[in-house]
Amino acid sequence: MLLNGFGVGESHSGGLAQRARVKADWLLPLPAGLSERRAMALGTAGYTAMLCVMALQRHGVTAESGEVLVTGANGGVGTVAISLLSRLGYRVVASTGRLNEAGFLQSLGAAEVISRDTFSNPGKPLAKERFAGVVDAVGSHTLANACAATRYGGAVAACGLAQGMDFPGSVAPFILRGISLYGIDSVMAPMTARSAAWARLASDMDLAKLDSLTQEIGLGDAVAAGARILAGQVRGRLVVNVDA
Ligand SMILES: NC(=O)c1ccc[n+]([C@@H]2O[C@H](COP(=O)([O-])OP(=O)(O)OC[C@H]3O[C@@H](n4cnc5c(N)ncnc54)[C@H](OP(=O)(O)O)[C@@H]3O)[C@@H](O)[C@H]2O)c1
């Protein structure tokens, strides 16, 4: 069975426990084709990336609509979003503060890698129309500038706040270009959405690529690894072996 969200590891302790007593309603069967290890390598970040991709697709953003921007590219959401979108045929533009990882992002499928400075400072209400869709894990000025650079009728899926929780944008992209902003919440998402997202991860993710970006660490290394994540020193996915 599979469990993520519902506050487990946040308001309910036991996120890294070997056994936990949880509500049965929170459990999903592991989708066919996905091992427990791969499901945890995708984790909440991968499942959130899929919720974002599905929101863009429901809006009608197709590979033919134009480029898709992924912000926070080297993070968990970013790496899985890039892998998924490129496998689905989209031209992905990856925005990162770690340009030294451009080769890694290209190996995941990014067609172009740009500096996060392009979006992280205060910008104009409208910028040159570029992106048909955006997966934003960063918030703040980055989200506002991504909206301003979204093409007429395009869509932005906002799931994160790595830069900040604020949204210092204007209504201009919404009322002059008809763009849509989709809020993505993974924690309390209904079971139907969870089950659909996990099934799509099992079918759409390049599992060999997922394996290549996954490292295993022991339970005793988890706290130190958390500090390395916050310092931007981890790329790809870490799986905690709770028995090691
Ligand atoms: N809505 C939900 O249900 C949900 C679910 C999961 C995660 N989240 C949120 O989504 C965000 C991403 O999650 P994650 O697991 O991918 O986190 P992560 O692995 O820590 O990645 C975040 C990435 O954001 C970029 N970043 C960090 N600080 C930044 C700054 N000051 N300005 C601009 N970019 C910055 C970095 O990418 P580069 O090094 O490439 O620049 C970093 O790797 C987090 O805010 C998380 O809380 C929300």
Ligand as a Chemical Component Dictionary entry (heavy atoms), coordinates in Angstrom:
data_LIG
# 
_chem_comp.id                   LIG 
_chem_comp.type                 NON-POLYMER 
_chem_comp.pdbx_formal_charge   0 
_chem_comp.three_letter_code    LIG 
# 
loop_
_chem_comp_atom.comp_id 
_chem_comp_atom.atom_id 
_chem_comp_atom.alt_atom_id 
_chem_comp_atom.type_symbol 
_chem_comp_atom.charge 
_chem_comp_atom.model_Cartn_x 
_chem_comp_atom.model_Cartn_y 
_chem_comp_atom.model_Cartn_z 
_chem_comp_atom.pdbx_ordinal 
LIG N1  N1  N 0  1.441  21.981 -2.981 1  
LIG C1  C1  C 0  1.857  20.839 -2.460 2  
LIG O1  O1  O 0  1.077  19.978 -2.061 3  
LIG C2  C2  C 0  3.326  20.585 -2.415 4  
LIG C3  C3  C 0  3.818  19.283 -2.499 5  
LIG C4  C4  C 0  5.203  19.108 -2.539 6  
LIG C5  C5  C 0  6.044  20.213 -2.456 7  
LIG N2  N2  N 1  5.498  21.457 -2.320 8  
LIG C6  C6  C 0  6.346  22.640 -2.295 9  
LIG O2  O2  O 0  6.916  22.748 -3.598 10 
LIG C7  C7  C 0  8.225  23.303 -3.506 11 
LIG C8  C8  C 0  9.207  22.363 -4.176 12 
LIG O3  O3  O 0  9.248  21.130 -3.476 13 
LIG P1  P1  P 0  10.482 20.176 -3.706 14 
LIG O4  O4  O 0  10.206 18.918 -2.992 15 
LIG O5  O5  O -1 10.804 20.149 -5.157 16 
LIG O6  O6  O 0  11.615 21.000 -2.913 17 
LIG P2  P2  P 0  13.189 20.998 -3.138 18 
LIG O7  O7  O 0  13.636 19.648 -3.581 19 
LIG O8  O8  O 0  13.765 21.609 -1.924 20 
LIG O9  O9  O 0  13.390 21.966 -4.400 21 
LIG C9  C9  C 0  13.114 23.312 -4.380 22 
LIG C10 C10 C 0  13.903 23.955 -5.497 23 
LIG O10 O10 O 0  13.516 25.325 -5.597 24 
LIG C11 C11 C 0  14.616 26.106 -6.010 25 
LIG N3  N3  N 0  14.832 27.186 -5.038 26 
LIG C12 C12 C 0  15.229 27.073 -3.757 27 
LIG N4  N4  N 0  15.318 28.276 -3.174 28 
LIG C13 C13 C 0  14.974 29.175 -4.117 29 
LIG C14 C14 C 0  14.873 30.604 -4.130 30 
LIG N5  N5  N 0  15.148 31.341 -3.038 31 
LIG N6  N6  N 0  14.486 31.201 -5.270 32 
LIG C15 C15 C 0  14.190 30.469 -6.369 33 
LIG N7  N7  N 0  14.283 29.125 -6.424 34 
LIG C16 C16 C 0  14.655 28.485 -5.308 35 
LIG C17 C17 C 0  15.824 25.169 -6.076 36 
LIG O11 O11 O 0  15.942 24.733 -7.426 37 
LIG P3  P3  P 0  17.273 25.120 -8.272 38 
LIG O12 O12 O 0  18.428 24.645 -7.439 39 
LIG O13 O13 O 0  17.106 24.365 -9.549 40 
LIG O14 O14 O 0  17.236 26.607 -8.427 41 
LIG C18 C18 C 0  15.395 23.991 -5.243 42 
LIG O15 O15 O 0  16.028 22.801 -5.647 43 
LIG C19 C19 C 0  8.491  23.527 -2.016 44 
LIG O16 O16 O 0  8.186  24.857 -1.706 45 
LIG C20 C20 C 0  7.518  22.571 -1.338 46 
LIG O17 O17 O 0  7.152  23.021 -0.056 47 
LIG C21 C21 C 0  4.171  21.657 -2.306 48 
# 
loop_
_chem_comp_bond.comp_id 
_chem_comp_bond.atom_id_1 
_chem_comp_bond.atom_id_2 
_chem_comp_bond.value_order 
_chem_comp_bond.pdbx_ordinal 
LIG N1  C1  SING 1  
LIG C1  O1  DOUB 2  
LIG C1  C2  SING 3  
LIG C2  C3  SING 4  
LIG C2  C21 DOUB 5  
LIG C3  C4  DOUB 6  
LIG C4  C5  SING 7  
LIG C5  N2  DOUB 8  
LIG N2  C6  SING 9  
LIG N2  C21 SING 10 
LIG C6  O2  SING 11 
LIG C6  C20 SING 12 
LIG O2  C7  SING 13 
LIG C7  C8  SING 14 
LIG C7  C19 SING 15 
LIG C8  O3  SING 16 
LIG O3  P1  SING 17 
LIG P1  O4  DOUB 18 
LIG P1  O5  SING 19 
LIG P1  O6  SING 20 
LIG O6  P2  SING 21 
LIG P2  O7  DOUB 22 
LIG P2  O8  SING 23 
LIG P2  O9  SING 24 
LIG O9  C9  SING 25 
LIG C9  C10 SING 26 
LIG C10 O10 SING 27 
LIG C10 C18 SING 28 
LIG O10 C11 SING 29 
LIG C11 N3  SING 30 
LIG C11 C17 SING 31 
LIG N3  C12 SING 32 
LIG N3  C16 SING 33 
LIG C12 N4  DOUB 34 
LIG N4  C13 SING 35 
LIG C13 C14 SING 36 
LIG C13 C16 DOUB 37 
LIG C14 N5  SING 38 
LIG C14 N6  DOUB 39 
LIG N6  C15 SING 40 
LIG C15 N7  DOUB 41 
LIG N7  C16 SING 42 
LIG C17 O11 SING 43 
LIG C17 C18 SING 44 
LIG O11 P3  SING 45 
LIG P3  O12 DOUB 46 
LIG P3  O13 SING 47 
LIG P3  O14 SING 48 
LIG C18 O15 SING 49 
LIG C19 O16 SING 50 
LIG C19 C20 SING 51 
LIG C20 O17 SING 52 
# 
